[in-house]
Amino acid sequence: MDTRIFDYVIIGAGPAGLASAQYAARGGLLCVVLDASMSGGQVGQISDLENYPGLFPSQNGSDFMQKMKEQAEAFGAEIVEAFVSSIDKKDDTFIVTTRKTIYYAKALCIATGAVHTELGIPGEEKFQGRGVSYCAVCDGPFFAGKKIFVVGGGDSACSEATFLTNISDDVTIIHRRDSFRAQKAVVEKMLNAGVKPLYDTVVREVLGENKLEWLMLEDLKTGKVTEVPADALFIFTGMVPKTSLVDMLPKDDAGYIITDENMMTAMPGLFVAGDVRSKPFRQIVTAVNDGAIAAHAAQKFLEK
Ligand SMILES: Cc1cc2nc3c(=O)[nH]c(=O)nc-3n(C[C@H](O)[C@H](O)[C@H](O)COP(=O)(O)OP(=O)(O)OC[C@H]3O[C@@H](n4cnc5c(N)ncnc54)[C@H](O)[C@@H]3O)c2cc1C
């Protein structure tokens, strides 16, 4: 097993991790970012990123993350594709284990983000990759001109439903309440794009032979159950934080890791940034904010 020593190790190359790397490297820290997939984190799923300040006109999420990566590397950060299986601390040194290499550092940043939740209904797992998807950018093009359904009521669901109207003119969004919780402008754009809303409705089951063919829907107001023909179901109903590497840290009721305003956790030298952290608003701009603050605080911590 190789061993390598850095000042600052960051786990996760989403916007929080890459912003932290850029600030740390530019500030003179020897810094590495480890990421299991290198696909840009959740931003890799965004078809049209239109709310990042200064990024105008809008851009594809993957292209934006490629630029962030290049910028961090230009300042001297190293970015390595590697899944981190565990972290440990001995005296004042963190030990970060990947399949090929063990990394040592005095400061560590967890920027592991969040992953989508599943509906947990019959047929959902069976038809994943055969009609059921959690990523419109990745799988939308397979359903050109087809009957597409989206589930959810937040920003992600409404934005991705809008994106899917570029692929099919038959897009319906199913929401269990009578109004969307997404930002007003996002909802208006979706409705103007021709997405059909189905309020007060839930998906009870995904049905088909070898691929998704019907959805069983329940009208929550009347209790009426119907089966509707469908080719695709895109699910955007929420996220869960990826905290398994640091299960020992204090978390809020929803499972997000608690930090102070410097992104420092209860363990000295251990910082947390981005969607995995307890905070009121999870966006790219807030992830980037966390990453920059964590790098700055890590630098101060190491100077001590
Ligand atoms: C469909 C969708 C649309 C969205 N649209 C917008 C939008 O329009 N505007 C906006 O501002 N925000 C949007 N968001 C939210 C935004 O993408 C997130 O707030 C942001 O990506 C959070 O960044 P992050 O760096 O904290 O985490 P993530 O982007 O989740 O990145 C975390 C990274 O950590 C890596 N990782 C996790 N565990 C390990 C491990 N053990 N070892 C190695 N690597 C690991 C993952 O591979 C991943 O690359 C959207 C999200 C989704 C899902």
The ligand as an ORCA input file, in Angstrom:
! r2SCAN-3c Opt
* xyz 0 1
  C     -30.875     17.018    -10.194
  C     -30.255     18.149     -9.403
  C     -30.372     19.456     -9.850
  C     -29.806     20.507     -9.105
  N     -29.893     21.781     -9.600
  C     -29.254     22.801     -8.956
  C     -29.224     24.111     -9.510
  O     -29.813     24.371    -10.574
  N     -28.524     25.076     -8.821
  C     -27.867     24.828     -7.662
  O     -27.228     25.751     -7.118
  N     -27.871     23.595     -7.116
  C     -28.538     22.566     -7.735
  N     -28.535     21.309     -7.196
  C     -27.896     21.114     -5.866
  C     -26.360     21.085     -5.992
  O     -25.982     20.218     -7.034
  C     -25.757     20.635     -4.665
  O     -26.152     21.557     -3.647
  C     -24.227     20.609     -4.720
  O     -23.781     19.755     -5.753
  C     -23.623     20.156     -3.392
  O     -22.238     20.075     -3.560
  P     -21.313     19.158     -2.635
  O     -19.923     19.408     -3.096
  O     -21.640     19.390     -1.221
  O     -21.737     17.644     -2.902
  P     -21.911     16.736     -4.200
  O     -22.158     17.557     -5.400
  O     -22.940     15.730     -3.798
  O     -20.481     16.027     -4.356
  C     -20.010     15.086     -3.430
  C     -18.897     14.257     -4.042
  O     -18.343     13.402     -3.027
  C     -17.983     12.167     -3.597
  N     -17.928     11.138     -2.549
  C     -18.907     10.801     -1.665
  N     -18.488      9.813     -0.840
  C     -17.208      9.527     -1.199
  C     -16.221      8.595     -0.728
  N     -16.457      7.757      0.299
  N     -15.011      8.557     -1.349
  C     -14.739      9.393     -2.384
  N     -15.630     10.290     -2.875
  C     -16.843     10.356     -2.292
  C     -19.084     11.907     -4.627
  O     -18.609     11.013     -5.648
  C     -19.347     13.312     -5.168
  O     -18.591     13.582     -6.333
  C     -29.104     20.229     -7.906
  C     -28.988     18.908     -7.457
  C     -29.563     17.870     -8.199
  C     -29.419     16.436     -7.709
*
